[in-house]
Amino acid sequence: MDSAIATLVPDNVLEVIFSYLNLHDLRNCSLVCKRWYAFLNDENNDVWRLHCIRKLAEEALKSDLLSSVPTYKAKLRAFYHAWNPNDCSRNIYIKPNGFTLHRNPVAQSTDASRGKIGFRHGRHAWEVIWEGPLGTVAVIGISTKDTPLQCHGYVALLGSDDQSWGWNLVDNHLLHNGDAQGNYPLLNNAPKYQVGERIRVILDCDDNTLSFEKNYEFLGVAFRGLPDKKLYPTVSAVYGNTEVSMVYLGPPLDG
């Protein structure tokens, strides 16, 4: 389309047209001219609102779960990065809100779930909220696609091999390759995780590090020397009927 013609289309007409396009087409439209770029860069306009209404459950839009992603475009981005219903243990299902997993009460089983999108470049942050009992083992972190998502017994599945890295919220131990990598955070009498607290996970693929924040306090780098592979947000759980939510935030606030 000629860029001069593109600038003549009224905003209300653009909103209607753009609301019917998929995300790939919208990305291409943002390259047509400065006006369209600015229009689509408004993360709270009706285009993103209508896409949110179509994709996200009303329960998710009205709850406090997405309070850390205030714009419609950010909520939509979080949805596309949420738990993958096709990449989790058979004992886990993703609730209708799209952001929360539920572990069924299956005895002698440890179960895990990965996010829909993995990362190999850039810096990424997401929040994990454990909304049910932790049980004896509750691990948050990252994994490659090669890490298993279910095993027998109650174990720290995430961090049990060389393809996953995790923080056990129950005993504050870091886990990788089947070994405890030390206490975390490195604080005297570090407080234990309280159900409902938001843990912010920060993956820096440029610096090859994984870090965590709790209650907006940076807890330090947990793992260094991560491999040049696609890494996915992951959790593993053992407690029956526990629930874990994950909300992708985008680049960390520190840039």
Backbone bond lengths (Angstrom), bond angles and torsions (degrees), N, CA, C in turn:
res aa  C-N    CA-C-N  psi(-1)  N-CA   C-N-CA  omega(-1)  CA-C   N-CA-C  phi
1 M - - - 1.466 - - 1.523 109.41 -
2 D 1.324 116.24 137.37 1.451 120.61 176.77 1.518 109.31 -63.27
3 S 1.350 116.56 132.02 1.469 119.91 -175.23 1.517 111.91 -63.57
4 A 1.358 117.60 -28.77 1.473 120.07 178.35 1.519 110.44 -66.10
5 I 1.336 116.49 -41.11 1.466 120.15 177.41 1.518 110.28 -66.71
6 A 1.335 116.62 -39.49 1.461 120.85 -178.80 1.515 112.29 -59.05
7 T 1.321 116.36 -33.54 1.472 119.26 -178.10 1.517 112.29 -74.22
8 L 1.340 117.66 -13.86 1.464 120.81 -176.63 1.523 113.16 -89.65
9 V 1.324 117.42 -13.59 1.473 120.39 -178.39 1.526 109.53 -71.20
10 P 1.336 118.82 124.26 1.472 121.41 -178.38 1.530 111.88 -62.96
11 D 1.332 115.88 154.02 1.464 120.77 -177.85 1.522 112.48 -58.72
12 N 1.327 117.23 -41.57 1.466 118.99 -177.09 1.529 111.59 -66.56
13 V 1.332 116.97 -30.69 1.466 120.36 176.33 1.533 109.79 -72.75
14 L 1.342 116.18 -40.96 1.458 120.06 177.35 1.522 111.07 -58.92
15 E 1.324 116.31 -42.32 1.463 120.16 -179.48 1.521 111.51 -58.75
16 V 1.327 116.20 -43.27 1.466 120.07 -179.27 1.523 110.44 -66.52
17 I 1.332 116.80 -46.21 1.464 120.28 -178.31 1.533 110.72 -64.17
18 F 1.316 115.65 -49.47 1.471 119.81 -176.38 1.524 112.43 -64.29
19 S 1.311 117.02 -29.18 1.465 119.66 -177.12 1.521 112.24 -67.09
20 Y 1.346 116.87 -17.03 1.468 120.69 -179.87 1.524 112.80 -98.84
21 L 1.322 117.43 -2.99 1.456 120.42 -177.84 1.528 110.87 -92.01
22 N 1.327 117.00 151.26 1.460 120.09 175.53 1.525 110.09 -79.87
23 L 1.324 116.36 174.07 1.463 120.11 -173.61 1.532 112.12 -65.23
24 H 1.321 116.76 -35.86 1.465 119.56 179.01 1.525 110.65 -63.26
25 D 1.341 116.13 -43.12 1.462 120.07 179.35 1.528 111.10 -67.64
26 L 1.308 116.83 -37.08 1.465 119.46 178.30 1.527 110.90 -64.56
27 R 1.321 116.20 -37.52 1.469 119.71 177.20 1.526 110.14 -62.18
28 N 1.324 116.76 -41.58 1.461 120.34 177.97 1.525 111.42 -66.52
29 C 1.330 116.20 -38.32 1.467 119.72 179.31 1.527 111.34 -63.34
30 S 1.334 116.71 -33.96 1.461 119.59 -178.96 1.525 112.09 -66.03
31 L 1.341 117.14 -13.59 1.465 121.67 -179.44 1.526 112.72 -95.77
32 V 1.340 116.71 -2.74 1.464 120.32 -175.78 1.528 111.89 -68.80
33 C 1.313 116.53 -47.87 1.460 120.75 -179.08 1.522 109.49 -159.50
34 K 1.326 116.70 168.29 1.464 121.15 -178.15 1.522 112.06 -62.68
35 R 1.323 116.37 -35.83 1.464 119.00 -178.05 1.518 110.49 -66.65
36 W 1.325 117.57 -44.36 1.454 119.80 179.66 1.523 110.44 -67.04
37 Y 1.315 116.17 -36.48 1.471 119.29 177.09 1.527 110.47 -61.37
38 A 1.330 116.11 -47.16 1.466 120.32 -180.00 1.531 110.81 -64.17
39 F 1.326 116.06 -38.48 1.460 120.45 -179.48 1.529 110.82 -62.80
40 L 1.334 116.26 -47.93 1.458 120.04 -178.43 1.521 112.25 -76.88
41 N 1.313 116.92 -15.68 1.464 120.42 177.53 1.528 111.78 -80.53
42 D 1.329 116.89 -9.56 1.464 121.44 173.48 1.527 107.12 -78.86
43 E 1.335 116.74 102.39 1.464 121.17 -170.47 1.524 113.83 -75.29
44 N 1.342 116.91 -2.01 1.462 119.17 -179.46 1.525 112.81 -118.56
45 N 1.341 117.00 13.46 1.459 116.76 -179.41 1.527 110.91 -77.01
46 D 1.341 116.09 176.93 1.460 120.63 -173.79 1.525 113.35 -68.06
47 V 1.331 117.25 -23.79 1.464 119.31 177.40 1.526 109.70 -59.79
48 W 1.326 116.82 -51.48 1.465 121.14 -178.67 1.522 111.26 -71.52
49 R 1.333 117.11 -32.70 1.471 120.24 177.50 1.531 110.13 -62.52
50 L 1.332 117.09 -45.36 1.457 120.80 -178.68 1.530 111.34 -67.51
51 H 1.329 117.20 -38.37 1.461 119.78 176.05 1.529 110.48 -63.16
52 C 1.328 116.96 -39.24 1.470 121.11 178.13 1.523 111.13 -62.71
53 I 1.320 115.65 -45.27 1.463 119.90 -178.43 1.526 111.01 -61.63
54 R 1.328 116.34 -36.76 1.465 120.32 -178.80 1.523 112.32 -74.14
55 K 1.332 117.31 -35.63 1.458 121.09 -172.26 1.519 114.10 -95.69
56 L 1.321 116.84 -37.92 1.467 120.76 -172.33 1.517 111.22 -95.55
57 A 1.317 115.12 145.76 1.455 120.13 176.04 1.526 109.68 -68.61
58 E 1.317 115.72 144.38 1.466 120.40 179.62 1.526 111.00 -58.07
59 E 1.336 115.76 -35.05 1.476 120.80 178.63 1.528 110.88 -58.28
60 A 1.337 116.70 -42.99 1.467 120.67 -178.74 1.522 111.00 -68.65
61 L 1.317 117.26 -41.15 1.466 120.78 -177.52 1.525 111.93 -66.15
62 K 1.327 117.05 -31.15 1.461 120.76 -175.71 1.526 113.49 -93.83
63 S 1.330 117.38 -10.40 1.469 120.11 -176.06 1.518 110.92 -87.99
64 D 1.331 115.14 172.83 1.470 121.29 176.19 1.527 112.03 -81.83
65 L 1.319 117.25 -5.42 1.454 120.67 -175.64 1.526 111.96 -56.86
66 L 1.340 116.91 -37.54 1.459 121.67 -176.33 1.529 112.38 -99.06
67 S 1.325 116.78 23.27 1.469 120.02 -177.69 1.528 112.51 -65.40
68 S 1.319 117.58 -23.09 1.470 120.85 -179.95 1.526 112.40 -82.33
69 V 1.320 117.14 -8.34 1.467 121.55 176.76 1.530 107.37 -123.53
70 P 1.333 117.73 83.48 1.464 121.73 -167.84 1.525 115.42 -72.97
71 T 1.335 120.00 -22.76 1.459 120.01 -176.05 1.526 110.69 -93.42
72 Y 1.337 115.23 158.54 1.467 119.40 -179.98 1.525 111.56 -63.73
73 K 1.324 116.70 -41.10 1.464 119.41 -179.46 1.528 110.90 -64.54
74 A 1.339 117.20 -38.54 1.465 121.00 178.46 1.525 111.21 -66.86
75 K 1.325 117.03 -37.86 1.473 119.92 177.10 1.527 110.39 -64.55
76 L 1.328 116.47 -41.09 1.460 120.34 178.85 1.525 110.59 -64.51
77 R 1.331 116.11 -41.95 1.470 120.66 177.68 1.529 110.37 -60.68
78 A 1.330 116.30 -42.12 1.463 120.35 179.02 1.524 111.41 -62.28
79 F 1.321 116.24 -38.26 1.468 119.95 179.41 1.529 111.11 -62.63
80 Y 1.319 117.08 -42.79 1.469 120.53 -178.48 1.530 111.87 -71.05
81 H 1.345 117.77 -13.82 1.466 121.61 177.57 1.531 112.56 -104.56
82 A 1.319 118.86 2.17 1.470 122.23 -172.22 1.528 111.04 -71.37
83 W 1.347 115.91 -177.30 1.475 120.78 -179.90 1.518 111.19 -54.61
84 N 1.314 115.20 142.02 1.456 121.62 -178.73 1.527 109.45 -93.52
85 P 1.332 118.54 114.11 1.470 119.83 -179.28 1.526 112.90 -66.34
86 N 1.334 116.94 -14.58 1.462 121.50 179.35 1.531 112.63 -102.36
87 D 1.332 116.17 8.61 1.467 120.22 -179.54 1.521 109.17 -139.04
88 C 1.319 115.24 59.50 1.465 121.37 179.73 1.525 108.53 -149.34
89 S 1.322 115.65 165.88 1.454 121.13 176.99 1.529 110.86 -59.85
90 R 1.329 115.84 151.94 1.468 119.99 176.94 1.519 112.04 -64.10
91 N 1.336 117.06 -15.49 1.463 120.66 179.60 1.529 112.46 -93.03
92 I 1.313 116.10 9.32 1.467 121.63 179.39 1.526 109.01 -122.64
93 Y 1.320 116.15 141.39 1.468 119.36 169.28 1.527 108.95 -132.27
94 I 1.312 115.74 154.57 1.462 121.78 179.32 1.524 108.16 -93.25
95 K 1.307 116.77 127.95 1.462 121.69 -176.89 1.537 110.81 -68.80
96 P 1.337 117.56 162.61 1.472 120.88 -177.10 1.528 114.35 -57.97
97 N 1.354 118.25 -21.94 1.472 117.69 179.47 1.528 112.09 -70.21
98 G 1.345 117.58 -14.15 1.449 121.60 176.01 1.512 115.30 86.03
99 F 1.336 118.02 -10.50 1.463 121.49 -173.94 1.529 113.67 -116.57
100 T 1.314 117.83 -10.65 1.465 121.88 -172.10 1.515 110.94 -119.65
101 L 1.334 116.30 130.01 1.458 120.42 174.68 1.521 109.36 -97.17
102 H 1.303 115.38 151.56 1.467 122.79 177.75 1.526 107.32 -126.19
103 R 1.341 115.55 124.94 1.461 119.77 176.50 1.519 109.31 -94.04
104 N 1.320 116.58 122.42 1.454 120.96 178.00 1.532 110.90 -68.40
105 P 1.345 117.23 152.05 1.477 120.95 -177.63 1.522 112.08 -77.41
106 V 1.334 116.14 77.37 1.460 122.21 179.51 1.525 108.55 -105.20
107 A 1.332 116.46 125.41 1.460 120.72 -176.99 1.520 111.57 -71.29
108 Q 1.335 115.04 148.20 1.464 122.58 174.30 1.535 112.61 52.20
109 S 1.312 114.49 49.88 1.463 119.66 177.50 1.527 109.30 -146.38
110 T 1.319 116.03 141.09 1.460 122.35 171.30 1.519 107.09 -114.97
111 D 1.323 115.74 134.08 1.465 120.35 -169.29 1.519 111.02 -132.22
112 A 1.331 115.36 142.50 1.460 120.73 -175.02 1.520 111.32 -132.62
113 S 1.333 114.36 165.11 1.460 120.87 178.22 1.519 108.94 -146.51
114 R 1.334 115.83 145.71 1.462 122.07 177.02 1.527 110.35 -113.56
115 G 1.342 115.30 157.52 1.453 120.71 173.94 1.516 111.06 -74.34
116 K 1.333 115.89 166.64 1.461 120.75 -177.13 1.519 112.43 -70.62
117 I 1.323 117.06 -32.61 1.463 121.09 -172.43 1.523 110.11 -121.32
118 G 1.319 115.74 131.81 1.460 121.45 175.48 1.515 110.72 -100.13
119 F 1.332 115.72 166.97 1.466 121.18 -174.34 1.526 110.63 -129.05
120 R 1.320 114.34 138.65 1.463 120.28 176.27 1.527 111.54 -128.71
121 H 1.330 116.45 -16.56 1.460 122.26 -178.52 1.524 109.26 -135.61
122 G 1.325 115.70 153.26 1.458 120.64 174.83 1.513 113.79 82.89
123 R 1.329 114.59 -172.74 1.461 122.20 -179.69 1.527 108.46 -119.60
124 H 1.332 115.84 136.43 1.461 120.89 -172.44 1.525 110.07 -139.21
125 A 1.310 115.21 144.88 1.465 120.54 178.03 1.523 109.55 -134.30
126 W 1.323 115.45 144.03 1.459 120.67 174.34 1.519 109.02 -148.43
127 E 1.311 115.73 156.92 1.461 121.83 178.81 1.523 110.43 -104.31
128 V 1.319 114.95 140.90 1.464 121.94 174.50 1.519 107.72 -120.62
129 I 1.320 116.63 128.16 1.465 122.11 179.36 1.524 108.09 -122.95
130 W 1.335 116.26 112.76 1.474 121.46 177.92 1.520 106.70 -85.18
131 E 1.337 116.39 112.00 1.457 121.21 -170.29 1.525 113.63 -105.44
132 G 1.306 116.01 13.57 1.458 120.26 175.58 1.507 109.05 -144.40
133 P 1.333 118.67 -179.25 1.471 121.14 -179.35 1.521 112.15 -56.54
134 L 1.341 115.66 146.27 1.460 120.77 -179.71 1.524 112.51 -78.73
135 G 1.315 117.22 -33.66 1.446 120.42 -172.95 1.523 110.43 75.80
136 T 1.327 117.06 -155.10 1.467 121.00 -177.42 1.526 112.62 -83.86
137 V 1.339 116.57 -21.75 1.464 120.99 -179.34 1.526 108.73 -144.35
138 A 1.319 116.58 129.12 1.464 121.68 177.68 1.527 107.24 -146.49
139 V 1.328 116.44 106.51 1.462 120.84 -169.43 1.526 110.77 -117.60
140 I 1.342 116.22 133.67 1.455 121.73 174.41 1.522 108.82 -121.52
141 G 1.326 116.30 147.18 1.456 119.31 -179.90 1.506 111.79 167.43
142 I 1.347 115.66 -136.77 1.453 121.71 -175.54 1.530 109.64 -140.36
143 S 1.329 115.10 161.55 1.460 120.03 175.86 1.514 109.47 -156.46
144 T 1.326 115.98 161.46 1.453 121.00 168.58 1.525 108.23 -86.27
145 K 1.316 115.85 177.96 1.465 120.03 178.34 1.525 112.20 -70.14
146 D 1.327 116.76 -12.03 1.464 120.38 -176.29 1.523 113.67 -84.20
147 T 1.320 117.54 -9.79 1.469 120.60 -179.16 1.530 110.72 -78.05
148 P 1.335 118.59 131.35 1.470 120.64 178.14 1.527 111.10 -66.56
149 L 1.332 115.04 155.02 1.461 120.64 -176.21 1.530 112.85 -113.20
150 Q 1.316 117.12 6.30 1.468 119.84 176.61 1.518 108.49 -157.38
151 C 1.334 115.78 142.47 1.465 120.18 174.65 1.522 109.20 -153.21
152 H 1.318 116.30 165.48 1.459 122.20 -179.62 1.525 110.20 -78.22
153 G 1.333 115.59 144.36 1.456 121.61 176.91 1.517 112.49 88.83
154 Y 1.332 114.93 179.97 1.461 121.82 178.85 1.526 108.18 -107.72
155 V 1.313 116.18 96.83 1.460 121.05 -173.47 1.535 109.93 -135.42
156 A 1.331 114.40 170.82 1.463 120.42 174.15 1.523 107.88 -84.69
157 L 1.328 116.90 83.28 1.458 121.22 -175.61 1.528 110.85 -64.06
158 L 1.325 116.14 -45.98 1.463 120.23 176.89 1.531 108.25 -74.70
159 G 1.316 116.19 116.69 1.458 121.23 -174.04 1.516 112.91 103.17
160 S 1.342 116.84 2.55 1.470 120.37 -177.63 1.521 112.65 -86.32
161 D 1.338 117.70 -8.21 1.460 120.47 179.54 1.528 109.69 -135.77
162 D 1.341 115.94 -177.99 1.466 119.33 -177.33 1.518 112.60 -85.38
163 Q 1.350 116.73 8.00 1.466 121.38 179.21 1.535 112.22 -112.19
164 S 1.332 116.98 12.89 1.467 119.36 -179.36 1.525 110.58 -147.52
165 W 1.333 114.91 151.74 1.458 123.12 -177.33 1.520 107.54 -138.09
166 G 1.344 117.18 128.06 1.452 118.46 -174.76 1.510 114.40 -146.95
167 W 1.323 114.52 161.46 1.465 124.07 175.95 1.527 107.07 -118.72
168 N 1.330 116.16 116.31 1.458 120.95 178.08 1.528 108.50 -81.06
169 L 1.312 116.26 112.75 1.462 120.94 -176.71 1.522 112.82 -70.33
170 V 1.329 116.88 -16.05 1.468 119.92 -177.34 1.526 111.37 -76.74
171 D 1.331 117.28 -45.50 1.467 119.39 -177.09 1.534 113.56 -116.95
172 N 1.345 116.41 6.20 1.474 121.56 178.29 1.529 112.76 59.31
173 H 1.331 116.22 40.03 1.457 121.02 175.86 1.524 109.76 -107.94
174 L 1.338 116.08 142.06 1.455 121.93 171.09 1.519 108.79 -87.65
175 L 1.337 116.94 142.53 1.458 121.41 -173.04 1.524 111.05 -132.40
176 H 1.335 115.14 133.40 1.459 120.94 174.56 1.520 109.03 -160.21
177 N 1.331 115.92 138.07 1.464 122.10 177.21 1.529 112.26 57.59
178 G 1.328 115.94 31.94 1.457 120.93 176.85 1.509 115.46 81.07
179 D 1.330 117.07 4.07 1.462 120.58 -177.36 1.521 110.99 -122.12
180 A 1.343 115.26 148.47 1.461 120.49 171.40 1.524 108.18 -74.24
181 Q 1.337 115.84 130.43 1.462 121.43 -176.59 1.532 111.89 -100.44
182 G 1.327 116.41 14.19 1.458 120.23 179.72 1.513 111.69 113.25
183 N 1.324 115.08 172.27 1.457 120.78 179.19 1.527 110.72 -77.59
184 Y 1.325 114.84 152.90 1.458 121.13 177.98 1.526 107.95 -153.48
185 P 1.330 116.63 136.15 1.469 127.85 -4.51 1.535 111.52 -73.83
186 L 1.329 115.57 166.32 1.468 120.77 -177.95 1.524 109.84 -82.34
187 L 1.316 114.81 69.84 1.455 122.37 179.67 1.516 108.90 -129.26
188 N 1.311 116.76 148.16 1.458 120.23 173.45 1.523 109.48 -70.80
189 N 1.327 116.09 127.35 1.468 121.39 179.77 1.526 111.24 54.34
190 A 1.324 116.15 48.89 1.470 120.68 179.26 1.520 109.95 -57.82
191 P 1.326 118.05 130.95 1.467 120.35 -177.85 1.518 111.83 -66.18
192 K 1.317 116.16 144.92 1.458 121.04 177.82 1.530 109.80 -76.99
193 Y 1.303 114.05 157.44 1.459 120.28 179.51 1.526 110.58 -65.41
194 Q 1.316 115.87 136.61 1.455 122.24 175.56 1.526 108.87 -105.53
195 V 1.321 116.50 132.02 1.461 121.06 -178.34 1.530 110.03 -53.09
196 G 1.333 115.52 131.02 1.461 121.29 179.64 1.511 114.30 99.64
197 E 1.345 117.35 -14.53 1.463 119.13 177.13 1.526 109.88 -69.05
198 R 1.333 115.08 148.65 1.466 120.42 178.34 1.523 109.15 -94.87
199 I 1.324 114.99 120.94 1.459 121.44 174.14 1.528 107.50 -100.67
200 R 1.317 116.00 126.39 1.458 120.18 177.25 1.526 108.58 -98.13
201 V 1.324 115.75 123.60 1.457 122.44 179.19 1.526 107.79 -100.54
202 I 1.330 116.83 131.81 1.464 121.31 -177.12 1.521 108.78 -123.69
203 L 1.309 115.43 112.33 1.465 121.99 178.37 1.522 109.14 -105.34
204 D 1.315 116.20 119.64 1.465 122.35 178.60 1.524 107.75 -109.13
205 C 1.322 116.34 98.15 1.461 120.59 -178.45 1.520 112.14 -75.06
206 D 1.333 117.60 -17.52 1.465 120.63 177.86 1.525 110.97 -79.20
207 D 1.352 114.88 -36.49 1.466 120.46 -179.68 1.526 111.77 -99.81
208 N 1.357 115.76 -4.22 1.470 122.13 178.83 1.523 112.94 58.95
209 T 1.336 116.18 45.99 1.463 120.93 179.93 1.529 111.03 -129.45
210 L 1.331 114.53 156.90 1.460 122.48 173.48 1.517 108.04 -126.47
211 S 1.334 116.59 129.45 1.464 122.03 -178.57 1.525 109.29 -133.60
212 F 1.343 114.52 169.21 1.456 119.92 179.36 1.529 109.99 -136.51
213 E 1.332 115.48 152.72 1.458 123.43 169.70 1.523 107.97 -126.59
214 K 1.322 115.58 149.33 1.464 120.78 172.61 1.511 108.45 -136.94
215 N 1.313 116.10 129.47 1.468 121.30 -177.74 1.529 110.85 52.94
216 Y 1.336 115.29 40.69 1.472 124.10 177.61 1.527 112.87 66.09
217 E 1.320 117.43 16.12 1.467 120.99 175.16 1.522 108.67 -105.80
218 F 1.322 116.12 123.86 1.460 121.25 179.35 1.521 109.02 -71.30
219 L 1.331 116.72 126.24 1.457 121.47 -174.34 1.524 113.15 -96.15
220 G 1.326 117.06 -2.73 1.460 120.43 179.50 1.512 112.45 102.58
221 V 1.312 115.90 166.69 1.459 121.54 178.09 1.529 108.95 -72.37
222 A 1.322 115.72 129.16 1.465 120.77 -179.52 1.533 111.51 -93.58
223 F 1.323 116.57 -41.91 1.465 120.47 -178.19 1.523 109.79 -134.91
224 R 1.317 115.39 140.24 1.468 122.24 174.83 1.531 109.06 -121.63
225 G 1.331 115.35 165.38 1.457 119.77 176.00 1.515 114.33 69.50
226 L 1.336 117.87 32.34 1.460 120.40 178.14 1.532 109.75 -64.68
227 P 1.327 117.84 149.97 1.467 120.40 -175.06 1.528 112.19 -76.18
228 D 1.301 115.44 162.58 1.461 121.97 176.83 1.525 108.95 -83.62
229 K 1.330 114.74 68.37 1.462 122.98 179.35 1.520 108.78 -134.94
230 K 1.311 115.96 161.90 1.460 119.76 176.56 1.532 108.46 -72.34
231 L 1.335 115.51 123.97 1.460 122.37 -175.32 1.533 110.00 -115.57
232 Y 1.318 115.83 136.53 1.464 122.23 -172.79 1.534 111.56 -115.37
233 P 1.330 118.11 140.40 1.467 119.67 169.30 1.528 109.55 -56.81
234 T 1.337 116.49 133.37 1.469 120.76 -174.22 1.523 110.15 -146.90
235 V 1.322 116.63 148.14 1.463 122.38 169.33 1.526 108.47 -137.01
236 S 1.332 116.22 155.20 1.467 120.30 170.38 1.523 108.56 -132.08
237 A 1.336 115.59 142.08 1.463 121.51 -172.52 1.523 110.41 -138.94
238 V 1.331 115.72 157.51 1.468 121.32 179.11 1.529 112.67 -125.86
239 Y 1.312 118.09 -19.57 1.469 120.69 -171.97 1.536 110.34 -83.07
240 G 1.335 115.05 132.64 1.455 120.34 179.62 1.516 112.75 -66.93
241 N 1.329 115.90 135.68 1.464 124.60 178.48 1.532 113.73 69.17
242 T 1.336 117.49 9.89 1.456 117.65 174.43 1.521 109.30 -72.83
243 E 1.342 116.05 156.66 1.460 121.29 -178.02 1.521 109.59 -134.01
244 V 1.337 115.49 141.92 1.457 121.81 -177.92 1.521 108.71 -134.83
245 S 1.320 116.01 127.40 1.475 121.13 178.37 1.521 109.88 -106.23
246 M 1.328 115.12 150.67 1.464 120.77 177.70 1.532 108.42 -136.86
247 V 1.343 115.54 129.64 1.462 121.53 -180.00 1.521 109.13 -127.00
248 Y 1.314 116.80 116.28 1.469 120.83 179.19 1.522 109.35 -76.03
249 L 1.333 116.20 134.55 1.464 121.82 -175.39 1.521 113.70 -106.35
250 G 1.328 117.33 -24.18 1.462 120.45 -173.67 1.505 110.74 101.47
251 P 1.326 118.22 -155.71 1.457 120.65 178.09 1.527 111.80 -62.27
252 P 1.334 119.01 145.65 1.474 120.65 178.17 1.520 111.33 -58.63
253 L 1.312 115.44 152.58 1.470 120.08 -175.83 1.523 113.55 -65.06
254 D 1.339 116.83 -21.18 1.453 119.14 179.84 1.530 111.72 -80.47
255 G 1.315 115.77 3.77 1.460 120.23 177.75 1.479 113.57 103.11
